[in-house]
Amino acid sequence: MHIADAVVHELRESQFLQGTVGVLATRGTLISGFYQKRLHAAGYRVLTPMPEAQAANVDRAIGEAKAGCFDDAGRSGAV
């Protein structure tokens, strides 16, 4: 199973059958459209961070989480 298909499945299981979904991910994942393609195909509208917010918040939070600094990642403003 494709992880993005699993996300769509979970959205549907939670009764979120339509609407807008925000995707927070690494820049490479966003650029590839990994989640966006599957979510769009399932009928969802997808929002991703503006480049400034991606750099200032999401990338920093991901780096902190990968380093095991979960409290810092949570305070980064991205989560």
Residue frames as qw, qx, qy, qz and C-alpha x, y, z in Angstrom:
[[0.000, 0.890, 0.457, 0.000, 0.00, 0.00, 0.00],
 [0.353, 0.499, -0.021, 0.791, 1.19, 3.51, -0.82],
 [0.270, -0.304, -0.543, 0.735, 1.50, 5.69, 2.29],
 [0.194, 0.066, -0.071, -0.976, -0.48, 8.50, 0.62],
 [0.528, -0.239, -0.656, -0.483, -3.28, 6.00, -0.10],
 [0.461, -0.335, -0.731, 0.376, -3.22, 5.13, 3.59],
 [0.036, -0.178, -0.249, 0.951, -3.68, 8.83, 4.40],
 [0.419, -0.081, -0.390, -0.816, -6.68, 9.04, 2.08],
 [0.556, -0.271, -0.780, -0.095, -8.09, 5.87, 3.66],
 [0.329, -0.305, -0.613, 0.650, -7.71, 7.32, 7.17],
 [0.155, 0.067, 0.004, -0.986, -9.34, 10.59, 6.13],
 [0.541, -0.161, -0.542, -0.623, -12.31, 8.67, 4.78],
 [0.536, -0.267, -0.777, 0.193, -12.46, 6.39, 7.83],
 [0.190, -0.274, -0.465, 0.820, -12.59, 9.47, 10.06],
 [0.218, 0.750, 0.621, -0.074, -15.55, 10.70, 7.99],
 [0.021, -0.711, 0.176, 0.680, -13.54, 13.58, 6.49],
 [0.679, 0.368, 0.612, 0.172, -14.86, 12.84, 3.03],
 [0.436, 0.692, 0.249, 0.518, -14.24, 16.21, 1.36],
 [0.276, -0.954, -0.050, 0.108, -12.62, 19.54, 2.02],
 [0.335, 0.825, -0.382, 0.246, -9.17, 20.99, 2.46],
 [0.910, -0.322, -0.060, 0.254, -6.16, 19.12, 3.80],
 [0.005, 0.924, -0.381, 0.023, -2.92, 20.77, 4.90],
 [0.952, 0.101, -0.142, 0.251, 0.28, 18.89, 4.16],
 [0.227, -0.876, 0.426, -0.016, 3.42, 19.49, 6.24],
 [0.964, 0.063, 0.145, 0.212, 6.37, 17.57, 4.85],
 [0.524, -0.397, 0.327, 0.679, 9.95, 17.94, 3.71],
 [0.265, 0.651, -0.226, -0.674, 10.57, 20.21, 0.75],
 [0.052, 0.252, -0.873, -0.413, 11.47, 17.24, -1.43],
 [0.178, 0.356, 0.909, -0.125, 8.23, 15.48, -0.57],
 [0.281, 0.712, 0.322, -0.558, 6.23, 18.60, -1.37],
 [0.170, 0.580, -0.486, -0.632, 8.09, 19.23, -4.63],
 [0.048, -0.063, 0.959, 0.271, 7.48, 15.64, -5.72],
 [0.579, -0.086, -0.197, -0.786, 3.73, 15.99, -5.14],
 [0.194, 0.078, -0.968, 0.137, 3.87, 12.67, -3.29],
 [0.104, 0.381, 0.779, -0.487, 0.80, 13.37, -1.14],
 [0.296, 0.425, 0.026, -0.855, -0.83, 16.10, -3.19],
 [0.337, 0.160, -0.724, -0.580, -1.40, 13.86, -6.25],
 [0.240, -0.231, -0.942, 0.039, -3.21, 11.17, -4.28],
 [0.040, 0.452, 0.568, -0.686, -5.20, 13.64, -2.22],
 [0.305, 0.356, -0.225, -0.854, -6.28, 15.62, -5.30],
 [0.328, 0.028, -0.846, -0.419, -7.28, 12.38, -7.05],
 [0.194, -0.358, -0.878, 0.250, -9.45, 11.55, -4.05],
 [0.089, -0.764, -0.494, -0.407, -11.20, 14.92, -4.29],
 [0.478, -0.715, -0.252, 0.445, -9.43, 16.86, -1.55],
 [0.250, 0.912, -0.102, 0.310, -8.12, 20.42, -1.87],
 [0.824, -0.212, -0.193, 0.489, -4.52, 20.54, -0.65],
 [0.038, -0.977, 0.135, -0.162, -2.70, 23.39, 1.05],
 [0.824, -0.014, -0.195, 0.532, 1.06, 23.50, 1.54],
 [0.374, -0.751, -0.114, 0.531, 3.16, 26.09, 3.37],
 [0.359, 0.926, -0.107, 0.043, 4.46, 29.20, 1.64],
 [0.756, 0.362, -0.349, 0.419, 8.24, 28.95, 1.06],
 [0.006, -0.612, 0.419, -0.671, 9.02, 31.35, 3.92],
 [0.740, -0.401, 0.264, -0.472, 6.93, 29.36, 6.41],
 [0.971, 0.125, -0.195, 0.049, 8.40, 26.11, 5.09],
 [0.559, 0.455, -0.429, 0.544, 11.95, 27.32, 5.75],
 [0.142, -0.537, 0.403, -0.727, 11.25, 29.06, 9.05],
 [0.670, -0.278, 0.382, -0.572, 8.97, 26.48, 10.64],
 [0.968, 0.097, 0.014, -0.229, 8.47, 23.17, 8.90],
 [0.715, 0.469, -0.449, 0.260, 12.06, 22.45, 7.85],
 [0.036, -0.549, 0.597, -0.583, 13.28, 23.46, 11.30],
 [0.748, -0.252, 0.351, -0.504, 10.70, 21.29, 13.08],
 [0.959, 0.221, -0.163, -0.071, 11.53, 18.30, 10.89],
 [0.498, 0.539, -0.544, 0.407, 15.24, 18.72, 11.58],
 [0.294, -0.473, 0.561, -0.613, 14.64, 18.98, 15.31],
 [0.899, -0.088, 0.178, -0.391, 12.40, 15.91, 15.31],
 [0.867, 0.360, -0.328, 0.101, 14.99, 13.90, 13.36],
 [0.282, 0.517, -0.594, 0.548, 17.56, 14.94, 15.97],
 [0.508, -0.336, -0.763, 0.218, 15.27, 13.67, 18.73],
 [0.076, -0.087, -0.329, 0.937, 14.50, 17.17, 20.03],
 [0.070, -0.531, -0.793, -0.292, 10.73, 16.72, 20.09],
 [0.176, -0.756, -0.425, 0.466, 9.98, 19.53, 22.53],
 [0.142, -0.471, 0.259, 0.831, 11.93, 21.97, 20.35],
 [0.055, 0.176, 0.775, 0.605, 10.19, 20.68, 17.24],
 [0.104, -0.677, -0.728, 0.011, 6.81, 21.32, 18.85],
 [0.183, -0.763, -0.201, 0.587, 7.80, 24.87, 19.77],
 [0.358, -0.084, 0.467, 0.804, 8.97, 25.68, 16.25],
 [0.361, 0.427, 0.098, -0.823, 5.50, 26.83, 15.26],
 [0.351, 0.217, -0.721, -0.556, 5.08, 24.15, 12.61],
 [0.390, -0.202, -0.895, -0.073, 3.19, 21.62, 14.67]]
